[in-house]
Amino acid sequence: MSVKHDENPSPPWVKYPDKEPYWGGWRQGESEHWLLNVWLPFWQKLTETEQQTFFENYPPPNDEWRDHILKHWH
């Protein structure tokens, strides 16, 4: 199956606003598919500077989100 990659996907806290970074749904179903096939490929191709700009344009709702992404989803 071919996955269409969004050039600039919404961050997880926008796509799934009621979920936290440690939510179990990131490891199952549609949310896992989105995370692994849309968000992470996009995020991982960004340079550090681009990641910082992304955070400025889409501020995480709390430090936990920012810390989790930088630590676990790099």
Protein Blocks (a to p, Z undefined) as FASTA:
>chain_A
ZZdddfbdcdfklmmmmbcfklmklmgcjllmmmmmmmmmmmmmpcfklmmmmmmmmccf
bfklmmmmmmmmZZ
